[in-house]
Amino acid sequence: MSDQYSFQTKLLHNQHKFDENTGGVSVPIQHASTFHQKEFDKFGSYDYSRSGNPTREALEQAIAELEGGTRGFAFSSGMAAISTAFLLLSKGDHILITEDVYGGTYRMVTSVLNRFGIEHTFVDMTDLHEVASNIKENTKLIYMETPSNPLLKVTDIEGVVKLAKANGCLTFVDNTFLTPALQRPLDLGVDVVLHSATKFLSGHSDVLAGLAVTKDEELGNRLYTLQNSFGAVLGVQDAWLVLRGLKTLHVRLEQSARTAQTLAEFLQKHPLVEQVYYPGLPDHPGYETQSYQASGAGAVLSFELKDEEAARRFVNAAQIPVFAVSLGAVESILSYPTKMSHAAMPRKERYKRGITDGLLRMSVGLESAEDLIADFTKALEAAGQAVQA
């Protein structure tokens, strides 16, 4: 991939622009599970598809190049990517992790890794002093999610990386919300970047996939060994779908982020909305940091209504967004973190983090901003009836 091109152009013009054998302007889907070896003592590039497949490899190379890394890895889901990366740790290690992390990651850390003797501490990752004061002798990983899910808190990536390097820790960043189109954590010194490619990278609510990228070759080799051993690799049809989705990433995210900004500003002025969480708003606590380390605020925002009944009435009245788990699609997706993305988190833990029963998360799609605002205006009127009651 030529460094002379912008990110927008690189999405289309890379080493997989066309098939070298046929000229086909699409990556071939290689369904083979195993590969014939022409020599007894010397095997070819591929032997078994769990270990390597040309279609999956095309996606892995693409995401590595887009993130500025050396090795990319495609997994069967975002949680498969995150869980496999966690296997870089060993018994007795300690993780420092963003407190309002995605519910699936919370479940993995609190219900699975703890059974294998891997300790954890949740911290407000926006407070570097709190991060520094919670690093222990056995801390081996600092896990960031920025902007965080669902409160859109912004972590100073470079600040955390400096603390990590001073204490011999690895750093992971979940870059699902922004993608390399808006944020490149490896350039800021991070060791592993993780994605739920189900979201913005594929972008059409039709594939389940996860990705990981490393810059360091040795770390990449270790992660490859884990990928090959654990085996939660992405199937070739899904790899092809993610590759296809990547081609329109720039235009999709640019349009969705622009509408998200407009919608956030509308919600912030509405009297029934108690709080709006979006790092593109100048009064967001992480606004300056976001402006420094990313080239945009993304297309996900959250907003808080009075209580669960107001949220229920809003959801029932809203017509345009689908009400569903997930995010990052061409259609807007409205979610209720309490019962969806963070259902695995006990109520006490949710409230401690500010994830209340009135919180809604909105992933903005490609609909007209005017139509969304008109739809939300009516939905807020319905929510207001709950407040009056």
Secondary structure, 3 states (H helix, E strand, C coil): CCCCCCHHHHCCCCCCCCCCCCCCCCCCCCCCCECCCCCCCCCCCCCECCCCCHHHHHHHHHHHHHHCCCEEEEECCHHHHHHHHHCCCCCCCEEEEECCCCHHHHHHHHHHHHHHCCEEEEECCCCHHHHHHCCCCCEEEEEEECCCCCCCCCCCHHHHHHHHHHCCCEEEEECCCCHHHHCCHHHHCCCEEEEECCCCCCCCCCCCCEEEEECCHHHHHHHHHHHHHHCCECCHHHHHHHHHHHCCHHHHHHHHHHHHHHHHHHHHHCCCCCEEECCCCCCCCCHHHHHHHCCCCCCEEEEECCCHHHHHHHHHHCCCCEECCCCCCCCCEEECCCCCCCCCCCHHHHHHHCCCCCEEEEECCCCCHHHHHHHHHHHHHHHHHHHHC
